[in-house]
Amino acid sequence: MAATPATNPSQLLPLELVDKCIGSRIHIVMKNDKEIVGTLLGFDDFVSILRNLLLSVSLFPQGRRITKLDQILLNGNNITMLIPGGEGPEV
Amino acid sequence: MAQDRNKDGEKKKKESIFDLSKYIDKQIRVKFQGGREASGVLKGFDPLLNLVLDSTIEYLRDPDDQFKLTEDTRQLGLVVCRGTSVVLICPQDGMEAIPNPFIQQQDG
């Protein structure tokens, strides 16, 4: 099948890695200076993310603001990076 | 549109215009919307340009000048990068910083 993109089967698919992370801690970096740490409950095709028990860390030049949140649905539009098992920015 | 369909009337398969498989296991530099930059070893990707990078280093911007990179970096490890936010991918040793070529020289 020459039309399909020939991806090497032994490589790691990004959404597989996120899928493995369900139920464990994840650290999400947004496009702006915000980061979120918590337990991943699930995600959808657009990588909108359902999170639990988390801290939202807003990084400002003069310091940071840490907000504790409960369960949230995070819109995938602004997500830049997902780090499984992340500790967050030096808490 | 007529050209979106093959002769059999099936939808045209989404083909990548760029083959990332030649960058697998190589160190690459990625720039994101919003000004973030990161560099790591490409471990995987998909047609939507989501990436898996290993041993990722994020380059931090100078807080005073959003466009100037500092020497500060932070280690992130194994990271998934969202394809919707990626604007540029290049090999790590494929670029270097040069002095600003657009500054007009003042004649004394």
N, CA and C atoms of all chains as a GROMACS GRO file, in nm:
protein
  597
    1MET      N    1   0.084  -0.120   0.000
    1MET     CA    2   0.000   0.000   0.000
    1MET      C    3   0.087   0.124   0.000
    2ALA      N    4   0.115   0.176  -0.117
    2ALA     CA    5   0.207   0.289  -0.126
    2ALA      C    6   0.143   0.419  -0.080
    3ALA      N    7   0.009   0.423  -0.077
    3ALA     CA    8  -0.056   0.550  -0.045
    3ALA      C    9  -0.048   0.582   0.105
    4THR      N   10  -0.044   0.478   0.190
    4THR     CA   11  -0.044   0.505   0.334
    4THR      C   12   0.095   0.550   0.379
    5PRO      N   13   0.100   0.642   0.476
    5PRO     CA   14   0.230   0.685   0.528
    5PRO      C   15   0.301   0.567   0.595
    6ALA      N   16   0.421   0.539   0.551
    6ALA     CA   17   0.491   0.420   0.599
    6ALA      C   18   0.558   0.450   0.731
    7THR      N   19   0.484   0.442   0.841
    7THR     CA   20   0.545   0.465   0.972
    7THR      C   21   0.604   0.334   1.022
    8ASN      N   22   0.721   0.346   1.075
    8ASN     CA   23   0.791   0.232   1.129
    8ASN      C   24   0.714   0.173   1.246
    9PRO      N   25   0.673   0.047   1.243
    9PRO     CA   26   0.589  -0.010   1.348
    9PRO      C   27   0.659  -0.019   1.483
   10SER      N   28   0.792  -0.012   1.487
   10SER     CA   29   0.858  -0.026   1.615
   10SER      C   30   0.874   0.109   1.684
   11GLN      N   31   0.822   0.216   1.625
   11GLN     CA   32   0.836   0.347   1.690
   11GLN      C   33   0.721   0.366   1.789
   12LEU      N   34   0.729   0.470   1.865
   12LEU     CA   35   0.634   0.497   1.970
   12LEU      C   36   0.534   0.600   1.921
   13LEU      N   37   0.405   0.565   1.918
   13LEU     CA   38   0.304   0.661   1.876
   13LEU      C   39   0.271   0.756   1.991
   14PRO      N   40   0.259   0.884   1.964
   14PRO     CA   41   0.236   0.981   2.071
   14PRO      C   42   0.110   0.953   2.153
   15LEU      N   43   0.000   0.921   2.085
   15LEU     CA   44  -0.123   0.901   2.160
   15LEU      C   45  -0.121   0.771   2.238
   16GLU      N   46  -0.037   0.678   2.195
   16GLU     CA   47  -0.020   0.555   2.275
   16GLU      C   48   0.046   0.586   2.406
   17LEU      N   49   0.143   0.675   2.400
   17LEU     CA   50   0.214   0.711   2.522
   17LEU      C   51   0.122   0.781   2.620
   18VAL      N   52   0.035   0.868   2.569
   18VAL     CA   53  -0.061   0.936   2.656
   18VAL      C   54  -0.158   0.835   2.712
   19ASP      N   55  -0.197   0.738   2.632
   19ASP     CA   56  -0.291   0.635   2.674
   19ASP      C   57  -0.233   0.552   2.788
   20LYS      N   58  -0.104   0.524   2.782
   20LYS     CA   59  -0.039   0.447   2.888
   20LYS      C   60  -0.039   0.523   3.018
   21CYS      N   61  -0.048   0.654   3.005
   21CYS     CA   62  -0.035   0.740   3.122
   21CYS      C   63  -0.168   0.756   3.195
   22ILE      N   64  -0.276   0.701   3.141
   22ILE     CA   65  -0.406   0.718   3.207
   22ILE      C   66  -0.402   0.653   3.344
   23GLY      N   67  -0.445   0.727   3.446
   23GLY     CA   68  -0.443   0.676   3.582
   23GLY      C   69  -0.319   0.714   3.658
   24SER      N   70  -0.222   0.772   3.588
   24SER     CA   71  -0.103   0.813   3.661
   24SER      C   72  -0.078   0.962   3.641
   25ARG      N   73   0.026   1.008   3.703
   25ARG     CA   74   0.053   1.150   3.708
   25ARG      C   75   0.103   1.201   3.574
   26ILE      N   76   0.057   1.320   3.539
   26ILE     CA   77   0.104   1.381   3.415
   26ILE      C   78   0.122   1.530   3.435
   27HIS      N   79   0.214   1.586   3.362
   27HIS     CA   80   0.243   1.728   3.372
   27HIS      C   81   0.221   1.787   3.234
   28ILE      N   82   0.136   1.888   3.225
   28ILE     CA   83   0.099   1.943   3.095
   28ILE      C   84   0.148   2.086   3.085
   29VAL      N   85   0.215   2.115   2.975
   29VAL     CA   86   0.267   2.249   2.952
   29VAL      C   87   0.182   2.315   2.845
   30MET      N   88   0.129   2.434   2.874
   30MET     CA   89   0.044   2.503   2.779
   30MET      C   90   0.128   2.594   2.690
   31LYS      N   91   0.063   2.652   2.589
   31LYS     CA   92   0.132   2.742   2.498
   31LYS      C   93   0.180   2.867   2.570
   32ASN      N   94   0.102   2.915   2.665
   32ASN     CA   95   0.146   3.032   2.741
   32ASN      C   96   0.226   2.983   2.862
   33ASP      N   97   0.241   3.065   2.963
   33ASP     CA   98   0.328   3.025   3.073
   33ASP      C   99   0.254   2.952   3.183
   34LYS      N  100   0.165   2.864   3.144
   34LYS     CA  101   0.091   2.790   3.246
   34LYS      C  102   0.123   2.642   3.237
   35GLU      N  103   0.129   2.578   3.354
   35GLU     CA  104   0.151   2.434   3.355
   35GLU      C  105   0.056   2.370   3.454
   36ILE      N  106   0.022   2.247   3.427
   36ILE     CA  107  -0.077   2.179   3.512
   36ILE      C  108  -0.026   2.040   3.546
   37VAL      N  109  -0.037   2.003   3.671
   37VAL     CA  110   0.012   1.872   3.715
   37VAL      C  111  -0.103   1.798   3.781
   38GLY      N  112  -0.120   1.672   3.748
   38GLY     CA  113  -0.226   1.598   3.815
   38GLY      C  114  -0.237   1.458   3.760
   39THR      N  115  -0.347   1.393   3.794
   39THR     CA  116  -0.369   1.256   3.748
   39THR      C  117  -0.455   1.258   3.624
   40LEU      N  118  -0.411   1.187   3.522
   40LEU     CA  119  -0.484   1.184   3.396
   40LEU      C  120  -0.599   1.085   3.405
   41LEU      N  121  -0.721   1.132   3.379
   41LEU     CA  122  -0.835   1.041   3.379
   41LEU      C  123  -0.868   0.993   3.239
   42GLY      N  124  -0.845   1.077   3.140
   42GLY     CA  125  -0.876   1.033   3.005
   42GLY      C  126  -0.855   1.145   2.906
   43PHE      N  127  -0.866   1.112   2.777
   43PHE     CA  128  -0.854   1.213   2.675
   43PHE      C  129  -0.932   1.170   2.553
   44ASP      N  130  -0.956   1.265   2.463
   44ASP     CA  131  -1.034   1.233   2.343
   44ASP      C  132  -0.950   1.259   2.218
   45ASP      N  133  -1.014   1.254   2.104
   45ASP     CA  134  -0.943   1.266   1.977
   45ASP      C  135  -0.870   1.398   1.964
   46PHE      N  136  -0.925   1.503   2.022
   46PHE     CA  137  -0.863   1.633   2.010
   46PHE      C  138  -0.770   1.659   2.127
   47VAL      N  139  -0.745   1.554   2.205
   47VAL     CA  140  -0.663   1.562   2.325
   47VAL      C  141  -0.714   1.669   2.420
   48SER      N  142  -0.844   1.682   2.434
   48SER     CA  143  -0.900   1.751   2.551
   48SER      C  144  -0.882   1.653   2.665
   49ILE      N  145  -0.844   1.703   2.779
   49ILE     CA  146  -0.798   1.610   2.881
   49ILE      C  147  -0.880   1.621   3.008
   50LEU      N  148  -0.918   1.510   3.063
   50LEU     CA  149  -0.991   1.505   3.189
   50LEU      C  150  -0.892   1.477   3.300
   51ARG      N  151  -0.880   1.567   3.393
   51ARG     CA  152  -0.777   1.556   3.495
   51ARG      C  153  -0.837   1.558   3.633
   52ASN      N  154  -0.762   1.510   3.726
   52ASN     CA  155  -0.808   1.504   3.863
   52ASN      C  156  -0.701   1.552   3.958
   53LEU      N  157  -0.741   1.605   4.072
   53LEU     CA  158  -0.648   1.637   4.181
   53LEU      C  159  -0.527   1.713   4.133
   54LEU      N  160  -0.546   1.834   4.085
   54LEU     CA  161  -0.426   1.890   4.028
   54LEU      C  162  -0.393   2.030   4.079
   55LEU      N  163  -0.273   2.066   4.044
   55LEU     CA  164  -0.223   2.199   4.070
   55LEU      C  165  -0.209   2.270   3.938
   56SER      N  166  -0.255   2.394   3.933
   56SER     CA  167  -0.231   2.473   3.815
   56SER      C  168  -0.125   2.576   3.851
   57VAL      N  169  -0.015   2.573   3.782
   57VAL     CA  170   0.093   2.664   3.813
   57VAL      C  171   0.104   2.768   3.703
   58SER      N  172   0.082   2.892   3.736
   58SER     CA  173   0.101   2.998   3.638
   58SER      C  174   0.236   3.061   3.664
   59LEU      N  175   0.320   3.062   3.565
   59LEU     CA  176   0.454   3.116   3.582
   59LEU      C  177   0.459   3.260   3.536
   60PHE      N  178   0.494   3.348   3.624
   60PHE     CA  179   0.509   3.488   3.589
   60PHE      C  180   0.653   3.529   3.612
   61PRO      N  181   0.697   3.640   3.553
   61PRO     CA  182   0.835   3.682   3.573
   61PRO      C  183   0.865   3.708   3.720
   62GLN      N  184   0.766   3.756   3.794
   62GLN     CA  185   0.794   3.788   3.934
   62GLN      C  186   0.773   3.667   4.025
   63GLY      N  187   0.742   3.553   3.970
   63GLY     CA  188   0.722   3.436   4.056
   63GLY      C  189   0.617   3.346   3.996
   64ARG      N  190   0.545   3.280   4.078
   64ARG     CA  191   0.445   3.187   4.025
   64ARG      C  192   0.322   3.189   4.114
   65ARG      N  193   0.212   3.155   4.054
   65ARG     CA  194   0.090   3.143   4.132
   65ARG      C  195   0.044   2.998   4.124
   66ILE      N  196   0.025   2.936   4.237
   66ILE     CA  197  -0.018   2.795   4.236
   66ILE      C  198  -0.162   2.786   4.282
   67THR      N  199  -0.246   2.726   4.201
   67THR     CA  200  -0.387   2.710   4.234
   67THR      C  201  -0.418   2.563   4.243
   68LYS      N  202  -0.486   2.524   4.350
   68LYS     CA  203  -0.525   2.383   4.359
   68LYS      C  204  -0.664   2.368   4.300
   69LEU      N  205  -0.680   2.271   4.211
   69LEU     CA  206  -0.810   2.248   4.149
   69LEU      C  207  -0.852   2.104   4.172
   70ASP      N  208  -0.980   2.079   4.156
   70ASP     CA  209  -1.028   1.943   4.169
   70ASP      C  210  -1.028   1.877   4.032
   71GLN      N  211  -1.143   1.826   3.990
   71GLN     CA  212  -1.145   1.761   3.861
   71GLN      C  213  -1.169   1.866   3.753
   72ILE      N  214  -1.093   1.861   3.645
   72ILE     CA  215  -1.114   1.957   3.538
   72ILE      C  216  -1.116   1.889   3.403
   73LEU      N  217  -1.179   1.959   3.308
   73LEU     CA  218  -1.170   1.921   3.168
   73LEU      C  219  -1.087   2.029   3.101
   74LEU      N  220  -0.973   1.988   3.051
   74LEU     CA  221  -0.882   2.084   2.993
   74LEU      C  222  -0.894   2.083   2.841
   75ASN      N  223  -0.919   2.197   2.783
   75ASN     CA  224  -0.932   2.206   2.639
   75ASN      C  225  -0.798   2.182   2.572
   76GLY      N  226  -0.796   2.093   2.473
   76GLY     CA  227  -0.670   2.055   2.409
   76GLY      C  228  -0.610   2.160   2.319
   77ASN      N  229  -0.684   2.269   2.293
   77ASN     CA  230  -0.638   2.372   2.202
   77ASN      C  231  -0.504   2.432   2.240
   78ASN      N  232  -0.483   2.450   2.373
   78ASN     CA  233  -0.365   2.524   2.416
   78ASN      C  234  -0.253   2.435   2.468
   79ILE      N  235  -0.270   2.305   2.455
   79ILE     CA  236  -0.167   2.215   2.507
   79ILE      C  237  -0.048   2.212   2.412
   80THR      N  238   0.072   2.230   2.468
   80THR     CA  239   0.194   2.220   2.389
   80THR      C  240   0.266   2.089   2.415
   81MET      N  241   0.288   2.057   2.543
   81MET     CA  242   0.360   1.933   2.573
   81MET      C  243   0.293   1.854   2.684
   82LEU      N  244   0.302   1.723   2.676
   82LEU     CA  245   0.250   1.637   2.781
   82LEU      C  246   0.366   1.554   2.833
   83ILE      N  247   0.387   1.556   2.964
   83ILE     CA  248   0.502   1.487   3.021
   83ILE      C  249   0.452   1.384   3.121
   84PRO      N  250   0.452   1.256   3.083
   84PRO     CA  251   0.404   1.153   3.175
   84PRO      C  252   0.492   1.145   3.299
   85GLY      N  253   0.429   1.134   3.414
   85GLY     CA  254   0.504   1.121   3.538
   85GLY      C  255   0.579   1.247   3.576
   86GLY      N  256   0.537   1.361   3.521
   86GLY     CA  257   0.611   1.484   3.547
   86GLY      C  258   0.592   1.536   3.687
   87GLU      N  259   0.696   1.600   3.737
   87GLU     CA  260   0.690   1.655   3.873
   87GLU      C  261   0.634   1.795   3.872
   88GLY      N  262   0.634   1.859   3.757
   88GLY     CA  263   0.598   2.000   3.755
   88GLY      C  264   0.722   2.085   3.776
   89PRO      N  265   0.708   2.215   3.756
   89PRO     CA  266   0.824   2.303   3.769
   89PRO      C  267   0.867   2.324   3.913
   90GLU      N  268   0.967   2.253   3.956
   90GLU     CA  269   1.028   2.262   4.089
   90GLU      C  270   0.931   2.308   4.198
   91VAL      N  271   0.840   2.222   4.233
   91VAL     CA  272   0.742   2.260   4.336
   91VAL      C  273   0.806   2.257   4.474
   92MET      N  274  -1.506   1.827  -0.334
   92MET     CA  275  -1.442   1.861  -0.460
   92MET      C  276  -1.409   1.733  -0.535
   93ALA      N  277  -1.412   1.740  -0.665
   93ALA     CA  278  -1.396   1.619  -0.744
   93ALA      C  279  -1.258   1.558  -0.724
   94GLN      N  280  -1.157   1.642  -0.706
   94GLN     CA  281  -1.023   1.584  -0.698
   94GLN      C  282  -0.994   1.524  -0.561
   95ASP      N  283  -1.085   1.540  -0.463
   95ASP     CA  284  -1.064   1.476  -0.335
   95ASP      C  285  -1.100   1.330  -0.337
   96ARG      N  286  -1.158   1.287  -0.443
   96ARG     CA  287  -1.202   1.147  -0.448
   96ARG      C  288  -1.121   1.072  -0.554
   97ASN      N  289  -1.091   0.947  -0.523
   97ASN     CA  290  -1.027   0.863  -0.624
   97ASN      C  291  -1.130   0.820  -0.727
   98LYS      N  292  -1.082   0.743  -0.822
   98LYS     CA  293  -1.172   0.698  -0.929
   98LYS      C  294  -1.287   0.616  -0.872
   99ASP      N  295  -1.257   0.540  -0.764
   99ASP     CA  296  -1.361   0.454  -0.709
   99ASP      C  297  -1.459   0.531  -0.623
  100GLY      N  298  -1.436   0.662  -0.605
  100GLY     CA  299  -1.525   0.740  -0.521
  100GLY      C  300  -1.487   0.734  -0.374
  101GLU      N  301  -1.369   0.680  -0.342
  101GLU     CA  302  -1.327   0.677  -0.202
  101GLU      C  303  -1.257   0.806  -0.168
  102LYS      N  304  -1.256   0.839  -0.040
  102LYS     CA  305  -1.189   0.962   0.004
  102LYS      C  306  -1.039   0.944  -0.010
  103LYS      N  307  -0.970   1.050  -0.051
  103LYS     CA  308  -0.826   1.044  -0.065
  103LYS      C  309  -0.761   1.027   0.071
  104LYS      N  310  -0.668   0.935   0.081
  104LYS     CA  311  -0.598   0.912   0.208
  104LYS      C  312  -0.507   1.031   0.238
  105LYS      N  313  -0.497   1.060   0.369
  105LYS     CA  314  -0.416   1.172   0.409
  105LYS      C  315  -0.269   1.134   0.402
  106GLU      N  316  -0.196   1.196   0.311
  106GLU     CA  317  -0.054   1.166   0.300
  106GLU      C  318   0.028   1.278   0.359
  107SER      N  319   0.136   1.241   0.422
  107SER     CA  320   0.227   1.342   0.475
  107SER      C  321   0.306   1.402   0.361
  108ILE      N  322   0.323   1.533   0.367
  108ILE     CA  323   0.408   1.595   0.265
  108ILE      C  324   0.552   1.589   0.310
  109PHE      N  325   0.574   1.548   0.433
  109PHE     CA  326   0.710   1.544   0.485
  109PHE      C  327   0.727   1.415   0.563
  110ASP      N  328   0.833   1.343   0.535
  110ASP     CA  329   0.856   1.214   0.598
  110ASP      C  330   0.947   1.230   0.719
  111LEU      N  331   0.890   1.215   0.838
  111LEU     CA  332   0.969   1.232   0.959
  111LEU      C  333   1.049   1.108   0.995
  112SER      N  334   1.027   0.998   0.926
  112SER     CA  335   1.093   0.875   0.970
  112SER      C  336   1.244   0.884   0.953
  113LYS      N  337   1.292   0.977   0.869
  113LYS     CA  338   1.437   0.990   0.859
  113LYS      C  339   1.495   1.063   0.980
  114TYR      N  340   1.409   1.123   1.064
  114TYR     CA  341   1.459   1.189   1.183
  114TYR      C  342   1.449   1.102   1.308
  115ILE      N  343   1.392   0.982   1.293
  115ILE     CA  344   1.376   0.895   1.410
  115ILE      C  345   1.513   0.865   1.470
  116ASP      N  346   1.519   0.872   1.604
  116ASP     CA  347   1.642   0.848   1.680
  116ASP      C  348   1.748   0.954   1.654
  117LYS      N  349   1.707   1.068   1.599
  117LYS     CA  350   1.800   1.178   1.582
  117LYS      C  351   1.758   1.295   1.670
  118GLN      N  352   1.856   1.375   1.704
  118GLN     CA  353   1.829   1.491   1.787
  118GLN      C  354   1.767   1.600   1.700
  119ILE      N  355   1.648   1.648   1.739
  119ILE     CA  356   1.586   1.754   1.661
  119ILE      C  357   1.546   1.870   1.751
  120ARG      N  358   1.528   1.984   1.686
  120ARG     CA  359   1.486   2.104   1.758
  120ARG      C  360   1.346   2.137   1.711
  121VAL      N  361   1.258   2.169   1.805
  121VAL     CA  362   1.118   2.195   1.773
  121VAL      C  363   1.080   2.332   1.828
  122LYS      N  364   1.015   2.412   1.745
  122LYS     CA  365   0.964   2.539   1.795
  122LYS      C  366   0.813   2.533   1.798
  123PHE      N  367   0.754   2.596   1.901
  123PHE     CA  368   0.610   2.589   1.920
  123PHE      C  369   0.547   2.724   1.906
  124GLN      N  370   0.417   2.723   1.883
  124GLN     CA  371   0.340   2.846   1.891
  124GLN      C  372   0.346   2.897   2.033
  125GLY      N  373   0.362   3.027   2.048
  125GLY     CA  374   0.374   3.081   2.182
  125GLY      C  375   0.520   3.101   2.220
  126GLY      N  376   0.613   3.059   2.133
  126GLY     CA  377   0.753   3.092   2.155
  126GLY      C  378   0.836   2.988   2.228
  127ARG      N  379   0.776   2.878   2.267
  127ARG     CA  380   0.858   2.778   2.336
  127ARG      C  381   0.946   2.704   2.237
  128GLU      N  382   1.061   2.660   2.286
  128GLU     CA  383   1.147   2.578   2.201
  128GLU      C  384   1.192   2.457   2.281
  129ALA      N  385   1.206   2.346   2.213
  129ALA     CA  386   1.252   2.227   2.282
  129ALA      C  387   1.339   2.148   2.187
  130SER      N  388   1.420   2.059   2.247
  130SER     CA  389   1.508   1.978   2.165
  130SER      C  390   1.515   1.841   2.228
  131GLY      N  391   1.511   1.737   2.143
  131GLY     CA  392   1.515   1.604   2.198
  131GLY      C  393   1.532   1.502   2.087
  132VAL      N  394   1.538   1.374   2.125
  132VAL     CA  395   1.553   1.268   2.027
  132VAL      C  396   1.415   1.223   1.983
  133LEU      N  397   1.390   1.224   1.854
  133LEU     CA  398   1.257   1.188   1.803
  133LEU      C  399   1.238   1.037   1.814
  134LYS      N  400   1.136   1.000   1.891
  134LYS     CA  401   1.109   0.858   1.910
  134LYS      C  402   0.987   0.813   1.832
  135GLY      N  403   0.897   0.906   1.800
  135GLY     CA  404   0.778   0.866   1.728
  135GLY      C  405   0.698   0.987   1.686
  136PHE      N  406   0.607   0.965   1.592
  136PHE     CA  407   0.525   1.074   1.542
  136PHE      C  408   0.401   1.013   1.479
  137ASP      N  409   0.304   1.099   1.445
  137ASP     CA  410   0.187   1.052   1.371
  137ASP      C  411   0.155   1.153   1.261
  138PRO      N  412   0.060   1.124   1.174
  138PRO     CA  413   0.035   1.216   1.062
  138PRO      C  414  -0.013   1.353   1.106
  139LEU      N  415  -0.066   1.364   1.228
  139LEU     CA  416  -0.111   1.494   1.278
  139LEU      C  417   0.004   1.574   1.335
  140LEU      N  418   0.124   1.518   1.326
  140LEU     CA  419   0.245   1.585   1.371
  140LEU      C  420   0.260   1.590   1.523
  141ASN      N  421   0.183   1.507   1.596
  141ASN     CA  422   0.217   1.487   1.736
  141ASN      C  423   0.351   1.415   1.741
  142LEU      N  424   0.439   1.455   1.833
  142LEU     CA  425   0.573   1.397   1.838
  142LEU      C  426   0.600   1.334   1.974
  143VAL      N  427   0.684   1.233   1.976
  143VAL     CA  428   0.737   1.182   2.102
  143VAL      C  429   0.886   1.212   2.102
  144LEU      N  430   0.928   1.291   2.202
  144LEU     CA  431   1.070   1.325   2.213
  144LEU      C  432   1.126   1.268   2.342
  145ASP      N  433   1.247   1.216   2.334
  145ASP     CA  434   1.312   1.163   2.452
  145ASP      C  435   1.426   1.254   2.496
  146SER      N  436   1.457   1.250   2.626
  146SER     CA  437   1.564   1.336   2.681
  146SER      C  438   1.545   1.480   2.641
  147THR      N  439   1.422   1.528   2.656
  147THR     CA  440   1.388   1.660   2.604
  147THR      C  441   1.444   1.771   2.691
  148ILE      N  442   1.497   1.872   2.625
  148ILE     CA  443   1.542   1.992   2.693
  148ILE      C  444   1.457   2.107   2.644
  149GLU      N  445   1.400   2.184   2.738
  149GLU     CA  446   1.326   2.301   2.695
  149GLU      C  447   1.414   2.423   2.712
  150TYR      N  448   1.420   2.505   2.609
  150TYR     CA  449   1.497   2.629   2.616
  150TYR      C  450   1.406   2.738   2.667
  151LEU      N  451   1.449   2.806   2.770
  151LEU     CA  452   1.364   2.906   2.832
  151LEU      C  453   1.393   3.044   2.777
  152ARG      N  454   1.286   3.121   2.763
  152ARG     CA  455   1.303   3.256   2.711
  152ARG      C  456   1.337   3.352   2.823
  153ASP      N  457   1.403   3.458   2.783
  153ASP     CA  458   1.431   3.566   2.875
  153ASP      C  459   1.299   3.631   2.915
  154PRO      N  460   1.268   3.642   3.045
  154PRO     CA  461   1.138   3.699   3.084
  154PRO      C  462   1.120   3.844   3.042
  155ASP      N  463   1.232   3.916   3.024
  155ASP     CA  464   1.217   4.057   2.986
  155ASP      C  465   1.194   4.071   2.836
  156ASP      N  466   1.267   3.992   2.760
  156ASP     CA  467   1.253   4.000   2.614
  156ASP      C  468   1.203   3.866   2.565
  157GLN      N  469   1.077   3.861   2.528
  157GLN     CA  470   1.016   3.733   2.495
  157GLN      C  471   1.080   3.665   2.376
  158PHE      N  472   1.155   3.737   2.298
  158PHE     CA  473   1.209   3.675   2.177
  158PHE      C  474   1.354   3.635   2.190
  159LYS      N  475   1.413   3.665   2.303
  159LYS     CA  476   1.554   3.632   2.317
  159LYS      C  477   1.569   3.505   2.400
  160LEU      N  478   1.642   3.411   2.350
  160LEU     CA  479   1.665   3.288   2.425
  160LEU      C  480   1.777   3.309   2.526
  161THR      N  481   1.760   3.252   2.642
  161THR     CA  482   1.868   3.257   2.740
  161THR      C  483   1.944   3.125   2.739
  162GLU      N  484   2.044   3.119   2.827
  162GLU     CA  485   2.116   2.993   2.838
  162GLU      C  486   2.038   2.894   2.923
  163ASP      N  487   1.932   2.942   2.985
  163ASP     CA  488   1.859   2.855   3.077
  163ASP      C  489   1.787   2.743   3.004
  164THR      N  490   1.801   2.626   3.057
  164THR     CA  491   1.729   2.513   3.000
  164THR      C  492   1.670   2.433   3.115
  165ARG      N  493   1.573   2.350   3.085
  165ARG     CA  494   1.530   2.254   3.186
  165ARG      C  495   1.506   2.118   3.122
  166GLN      N  496   1.537   2.016   3.196
  166GLN     CA  497   1.524   1.881   3.145
  166GLN      C  498   1.381   1.833   3.164
  167LEU      N  499   1.325   1.774   3.059
  167LEU     CA  500   1.189   1.727   3.072
  167LEU      C  501   1.176   1.576   3.054
  168GLY      N  502   1.273   1.510   2.994
  168GLY     CA  503   1.263   1.365   2.979
  168GLY      C  504   1.177   1.326   2.862
  169LEU      N  505   1.092   1.224   2.882
  169LEU     CA  506   1.009   1.174   2.773
  169LEU      C  507   0.884   1.259   2.762
  170VAL      N  508   0.861   1.313   2.644
  170VAL     CA  509   0.758   1.416   2.627
  170VAL      C  510   0.677   1.389   2.501
  171VAL      N  511   0.547   1.418   2.507
  171VAL     CA  512   0.464   1.417   2.386
  171VAL      C  513   0.439   1.562   2.347
  172CYS      N  514   0.469   1.598   2.223
  172CYS     CA  515   0.446   1.735   2.176
  172CYS      C  516   0.322   1.737   2.088
  173ARG      N  517   0.232   1.829   2.114
  173ARG     CA  518   0.109   1.839   2.037
  173ARG      C  519   0.136   1.892   1.898
  174GLY      N  520   0.088   1.821   1.797
  174GLY     CA  521   0.112   1.863   1.660
  174GLY      C  522   0.049   1.996   1.626
  175THR      N  523  -0.062   2.027   1.694
  175THR     CA  524  -0.132   2.151   1.661
  175THR      C  525  -0.051   2.272   1.703
  176SER      N  526   0.048   2.252   1.786
  176SER     CA  527   0.122   2.363   1.841
  176SER      C  528   0.264   2.373   1.784
  177VAL      N  529   0.302   2.272   1.704
  177VAL     CA  530   0.436   2.271   1.644
  177VAL      C  531   0.439   2.364   1.524
  178VAL      N  532   0.539   2.453   1.518
  178VAL     CA  533   0.553   2.536   1.399
  178VAL      C  534   0.678   2.504   1.319
  179LEU      N  535   0.781   2.447   1.383
  179LEU     CA  536   0.902   2.422   1.308
  179LEU      C  537   0.974   2.300   1.365
  180ILE      N  538   1.026   2.218   1.276
  180ILE     CA  539   1.107   2.104   1.318
  180ILE      C  540   1.235   2.107   1.236
  181CYS      N  541   1.349   2.099   1.301
  181CYS     CA  542   1.472   2.092   1.224
  181CYS      C  543   1.575   2.010   1.300
  182PRO      N  544   1.675   1.958   1.234
  182PRO     CA  545   1.779   1.884   1.305
  182PRO      C  546   1.856   1.978   1.397
  183GLN      N  547   1.900   1.922   1.510
  183GLN     CA  548   1.963   2.003   1.613
  183GLN      C  549   2.086   2.076   1.562
  184ASP      N  550   2.162   2.009   1.476
  184ASP     CA  551   2.281   2.076   1.427
  184ASP      C  552   2.257   2.144   1.294
  185GLY      N  553   2.132   2.170   1.263
  185GLY     CA  554   2.101   2.232   1.135
  185GLY      C  555   2.079   2.381   1.143
  186MET      N  556   2.102   2.439   1.261
  186MET     CA  557   2.080   2.582   1.270
  186MET      C  558   2.176   2.645   1.370
  187GLU      N  559   2.203   2.773   1.351
  187GLU     CA  560   2.289   2.844   1.444
  187GLU      C  561   2.239   2.988   1.454
  188ALA      N  562   2.269   3.052   1.565
  188ALA     CA  563   2.229   3.190   1.584
  188ALA      C  564   2.330   3.281   1.515
  189ILE      N  565   2.281   3.382   1.443
  189ILE     CA  566   2.370   3.478   1.376
  189ILE      C  567   2.332   3.618   1.421
  190PRO      N  568   2.423   3.714   1.404
  190PRO     CA  569   2.387   3.852   1.437
  190PRO      C  570   2.276   3.901   1.347
  191ASN      N  571   2.199   3.993   1.395
  191ASN     CA  572   2.082   4.041   1.324
  191ASN      C  573   2.120   4.100   1.189
  192PRO      N  574   2.077   4.038   1.078
  192PRO     CA  575   2.117   4.090   0.947
  192PRO      C  576   2.034   4.206   0.900
  193PHE      N  577   1.933   4.243   0.978
  193PHE     CA  578   1.842   4.346   0.930
  193PHE      C  579   1.871   4.484   0.987
  194ILE      N  580   1.972   4.490   1.074
  194ILE     CA  581   2.003   4.619   1.132
  194ILE      C  582   2.077   4.704   1.030
  195GLN      N  583   2.028   4.825   1.007
  195GLN     CA  584   2.092   4.914   0.909
  195GLN      C  585   2.222   4.966   0.967
  196GLN      N  586   2.326   4.963   0.887
  196GLN     CA  587   2.455   5.018   0.930
  196GLN      C  588   2.451   5.169   0.924
  197GLN      N  589   2.487   5.234   1.034
  197GLN     CA  590   2.486   5.381   1.037
  197GLN      C  591   2.615   5.433   0.978
  198ASP      N  592   2.605   5.525   0.881
  198ASP     CA  593   2.727   5.584   0.824
  198ASP      C  594   2.766   5.707   0.904
  199GLY      N  595   2.884   5.710   0.967
  199GLY     CA  596   2.929   5.819   1.054
  199GLY      C  597   2.975   5.941   0.977
   0.00000   0.00000   0.00000
